[in-house]
Amino acid sequence: QKEVEQDPGPLSVPEGAIVSLNCTYSNSAFQYFMWYRQYSRKGPELLMYTYSSGNKEDGRFTAQVDKSSKYISLFIRDSQPSDSATYLCAMSFNSGYSTLTFGKGTMLLVSP
Amino acid sequence: DSGVTQTPKHLITATGQRVTLRCSPRSGDLSVYWYQQSLDQGLQFLIQYYNGEERAKGNILERFSAQQFPDLHSELNLSSLELGDSALYFCASSVAGANTDTQYFGPGTRLTVL
């Protein structure tokens, strides 16, 4: 079992839809959870990060962490064609210098 | 534009060869990370340097090595290349190297081993 699992997609939605992207993980020691967005032929860019359980909102994006279920989600409201990208979740053990473990990413396609 | 530069953009070489990938971090960032991205493995952390010193090691093969120079640029050396080393190699930088620091990724170097 991989440490972090993520459905590769593609996930195709119409413009304006609410998108839900998810990751599951196996190691309960993960404490920090991040979402990165990667456009085709570009490097990943950090969207949001959360610590432990709970929700965090930033504009149209909401990140949720459920540590009891080892499940994290990223919701995108009012999705736009410019949101079409691959979304990678990442997590780490603490705020020190431990490494990031990434999911393989979910490709999202938002059609106009 | 993240401010992280990587050269070259593309590299095509043969099995058994050695290549060097170069990364310049954002101005003021002390920490550099190297990642490998392939279709089957996803984005894999290789190694991190902070102000010239190795800070953390991930899934880096013994055939691979890296260093960070006094001017903070970094090089990743890949030797005895195999077909399976074909991948996108990303460099990222952050201010201090803590995992809560935002890592800014470069555009990547696409390595093709024939």
Interface residues (C-beta under 8 A of the other chain):
Chain A: Y32 R41 K42 G43 P44 E45 L46 Y49 Y51 L88 A90 S92 N94 S95 G96 Y97 S98 T99 L100 T101 F102 G103 K104 G105
Chain B: S2 V4 Q41 G42 L43 Q44 F45 Q48 Y50 R55 A56 G58 F90 A92 G97 A98 N99 T100 T102 Q103 Y104 F105 G106 P107 G108
